[in-house]
Amino acid sequence: MNALIKGLAIALVSFIADQWSKFYIFNLLDSKATNSIEILPFFNLVKVYNYGVSFGMFNDIAHGRLILSIIALSITIALCVWLYKVTKMYMIVALGLIIGGAIGNIVDRIRIGAVADFIDVYVGNYHWPAFNIADSTIFIGVAILFIDSFITKDESNKEQKDEKNSS
C-alpha cells in the first residue's frame, strides 16, 4: 500500500505541474495576444491544441475525444494496479510520472476536447511536435521502464549463469 501512496503522490505532483503550466502559459500567450513567444533560438512557447494522440495522429476519428479518453483512462487504471504491486522506488516514480501525465492529458481532453501543448523545440526549420509537461513526465516514466527492462533482463541472465556455474 505504501508504494501506491508514494506513486499517487508523484502522480498528483506531475498532474498539478502539468495543469498549472498549461494554465499559466496559455494565459500568458492570451495576455500578449499571440500564439507564440520565442524564448531561445531553439525554443518557443506556443499555443497548440492536439485533437488526436501523439504527433496529432488520429485527429479525424469520429468521437475521438471520448474514445481516446476511455482508452487513456483504462491504461491509467491498469498502471495503478501495477503500481500497487511494485516495490522498487524507481518503478514507483516511473509509474507515478506516467499516471500523473496521463491524467493531465485526460483532463484536457474532457475539459476542452483536445490536449493543450505549449513547448516548441526546434533546430533550424525542423520543429518537433509541440508537447507539454504531461507528455514529458510520461516520456520520462516510460524511459525509466525501458531502462528497467534491460537491467532486469541482465540481472535475470546473470542469475541463470550463476546457477549453471554452481551446479
C-alpha positions, 0 to 999 in steps of 0.5 A, a space after each residue: 500500500 505504501 508504494 501506491 501512496 508514494 506513486 499517487 503522490 508523484 502522480 498528483 505532483 506531475 498532474 498539478 505541474 502539468 495543469 498549472 503550466 498549461 494554465 499559466 502559459 496559455 494565459 500568458 500567450 492570451 495576455 500578449 495576444 499571440 500564439 507564440 513567444 520565442 524564448 531561445 533560438 531553439 525554443 518557443 512557447 506556443 499555443 497548440 491544441 492536439 485533437 488526436 494522440 501523439 504527433 496529432 495522429 488520429 485527429 479525424 476519428 469520429 468521437 475521438 475525444 471520448 474514445 481516446 479518453 476511455 482508452 487513456 483512462 483504462 491504461 491509467 487504471 491498469 498502471 495503478 494496479 501495477 503500481 500497487 504491486 511494485 516495490 522498487 522506488 524507481 518503478 514507483 516514480 516511473 509509474 507515478 510520472 506516467 499516471 500523473 501525465 496521463 491524467 493531465 492529458 485526460 483532463 484536457 481532453 474532457 475539459 476542452 476536447 483536445 490536449 493543450 501543448 505549449 513547448 516548441 523545440 526546434 533546430 533550424 526549420 525542423 520543429 518537433 511536435 509541440 508537447 507539454 509537461 504531461 507528455 514529458 513526465 510520461 516520456 520520462 516514466 516510460 524511459 525509466 521502464 525501458 531502462 528497467 527492462 534491460 537491467 532486469 533482463 541482465 540481472 535475470 541472465 546473470 542469475 541463470 549463469 550463476 546457477 549453471 556455474 554452481 551446479 
